[in-house]
Amino acid sequence: MARTALVAGATGLIGNQLVQLLLPDAAYQRVIALSRKPLAITHPKLENVLLNVEEWAKLNSLQADDIFCCLGTTIKQAKTKAAFRKVDFDYPVEVAKALKQNGAENFLLVSALGADKNSRIFYNQVKGEVEAAIIEINYHATYVFRPSLLLGDRKEQRSGEDAAKVFYKIFGALIPQKYKGIDAQKVARAMVAEAKSGKQGLQVYESAVLQQY
């Protein structure tokens, strides 16, 4: 039976790749893309739901089987730790709770390499906390993906990431697989494949495993 997918953060690096993979996939009859700005594509299976921070009540009217959560920002973009936490913790948890109540079965979360709620590094701590919070919501299956530095064409410039990409190109062969930069498309492929795998409970995928997709 064809399913409905919901992509939260559909205009981001991974979210955009997910939408492109899900639309032609026969396993899905409908793809709901949550975004702040309209997507640049149209498709008979695509429903683009525009959602500003003040409009989270819209989530209560949405139903989907598989929830792909790619929400996230950087401290530089968010400007404050509180604003960062709102995007990387509050929003994913709100999406997870609302869609679970509406019958969603599987939640697929993009986290990060080094996620640990007990970490002294703020970024890693928040990523670990959001993992723990979503696991507690108790979906039929919760998939956590922990990629290293994401590679791909971003709309915004991130100077630190650009420098890291150059480093990876030069010294990539010397870097352990777990820490190598990873193409966003590989992460998206892994998410779609695992969503259709029929697994139950908690599944965690480190970056070295994601490199195989």
Secondary structure, 3 states (H helix, E strand, C coil): CCEEEEEECCCCHHHHHHHHHHCCCCCEEEEEEEECCCCCCCCCCEEEEECCHHHHHHHHHCCCCEEEECCCCCHHHHCCHHHHHHHHHHHHHHHHHHHHHCCCCEEEEECCCCCCCCCCCHHHHHHHHHHHHHHHCCCCEEEEEECCCEECCCCCCCHHHHHHHHHHHHHHHHCCHHHCCEEHHHHHHHHHHHHCCCCCEEEEEEHHHHCCC
